[in-house]
Amino acid sequence: MRQSFQSLLLAQGQAPKPVFEPSREAIVLWAVGAVFGLFLAAYLYLSRNAVLKRKVFLVSSFVGATIVLGVFYLMPSPPGWFLFVMPVLVIIGYINIRTTRFCQSCGRTLFRQPMFTRPTFCPYCGGEVS
């Protein structure tokens, strides 16, 4: 009867090493990013100041991408993976910044619109969208 490698290690008293074991720094950075994302989502939902929301959203897009890059850098992964993730994050950030709009009248954050068309009026209050 043929035994698996894992059962052979267990029979010898050795536990198999996990294939993926993130560093403590990567876990902490991931947790910081999750808390940052929750606070950002709450701010964008609750605040009605469109001018400040636009600035906060722009800065937070770069901060969020930096946190994700940091997590990928700290995690054990193949060398080329980091170079693949960087342009993907730039494209995702560009699309998010381009498609997110803020109503000047009611201050709502408008995420749901077609990617290649710019809304001119808020669907909630009819005000101008910037």
C-alpha positions in Angstrom: 0.0 0.0 0.0 1.3 3.4 -1.0 1.5 6.1 1.6 1.3 9.8 1.0 4.1 12.1 1.8 2.1 13.8 4.5 1.3 10.6 6.2 5.0 9.6 6.1 5.9 12.9 7.8 3.2 12.4 10.4 4.5 8.8 11.1 8.0 10.2 11.7 6.6 12.8 14.1 7.1 15.7 11.8 4.3 18.1 10.9 4.2 19.1 7.2 5.2 22.7 6.6 2.5 24.9 5.2 2.8 25.9 1.6 1.8 29.5 2.3 2.8 31.1 5.6 2.5 34.9 5.5 4.7 37.0 7.7 3.4 38.8 10.8 4.1 42.1 9.1 1.9 41.1 6.1 -1.0 40.1 8.4 -0.7 43.4 10.4 -0.6 45.4 7.2 -3.6 43.5 5.8 -5.5 44.3 9.1 -4.6 48.0 8.8 -5.8 48.0 5.2 -9.1 46.3 6.2 -9.8 48.9 9.0 -8.8 51.7 6.6 -11.2 50.4 4.0 -14.1 50.2 6.5 -13.5 53.8 7.8 -13.3 55.0 4.2 -16.5 53.3 3.2 -18.3 54.7 6.2 -16.9 58.2 5.5 -18.0 58.1 1.8 -21.4 56.9 2.8 -22.1 59.3 5.7 -20.4 62.6 4.7 -22.2 65.1 2.5 -19.2 67.4 1.7 -18.5 66.6 -1.9 -15.4 68.7 -2.3 -13.7 67.1 0.7 -14.9 63.6 -0.3 -13.3 64.0 -3.7 -9.9 64.9 -2.1 -10.2 62.1 0.4 -11.1 59.5 -2.2 -8.2 60.5 -4.4 -5.7 60.2 -1.6 -7.2 57.0 -0.2 -7.0 55.4 -3.7 -3.2 55.8 -3.6 -3.0 54.8 0.1 -5.1 51.7 -0.5 -3.0 50.7 -3.5 0.2 51.2 -1.5 -1.2 49.0 1.3 -2.1 46.2 -1.1 1.4 46.5 -2.7 3.0 46.3 0.7 1.0 43.2 1.6 2.0 41.5 -1.7 5.6 42.5 -1.1 5.7 41.0 2.4 4.0 37.8 1.4 6.0 34.9 0.1 5.3 34.8 -3.6 7.2 34.2 -6.9 9.4 37.1 -7.9 7.5 38.1 -11.0 4.2 38.3 -9.1 4.9 41.7 -7.6 5.6 43.1 -11.1 2.2 41.7 -12.3 0.2 43.1 -9.4 1.6 46.7 -9.8 0.1 47.5 -13.2 -3.2 45.7 -12.3 -3.5 48.0 -9.2 -2.8 51.1 -11.3 -5.5 50.1 -13.8 -8.0 49.4 -11.0 -7.2 52.7 -9.3 -7.6 54.6 -12.6 -11.0 53.0 -13.3 -12.1 53.7 -9.7 -11.1 57.4 -9.8 -12.6 57.8 -13.3 -16.0 56.2 -12.5 -16.6 57.6 -9.0 -18.5 60.9 -8.9 -19.8 63.2 -6.2 -23.0 65.2 -6.3 -22.5 68.9 -5.6 -26.0 69.3 -4.2 -26.6 66.4 -1.9 -23.0 65.2 -1.5 -23.8 61.6 -2.4 -21.1 59.3 -3.7 -22.1 57.8 -7.1 -20.4 54.5 -7.9 -23.0 52.9 -10.2 -22.8 54.3 -13.7 -21.5 53.0 -17.0 -17.7 53.1 -17.2 -17.4 55.2 -20.4 -20.2 57.7 -19.8 -20.1 60.5 -17.3 -23.3 61.4 -15.5 -24.3 65.0 -15.5 -27.1 64.9 -13.0 -27.5 63.0 -9.7 -30.1 60.2 -9.8 -31.1 61.0 -6.2 -31.6 64.7 -6.2 -31.2 65.9 -9.8 -28.2 68.1 -8.8 -25.0 68.7 -10.8 -22.4 65.9 -10.6 -18.7 66.6 -10.6 
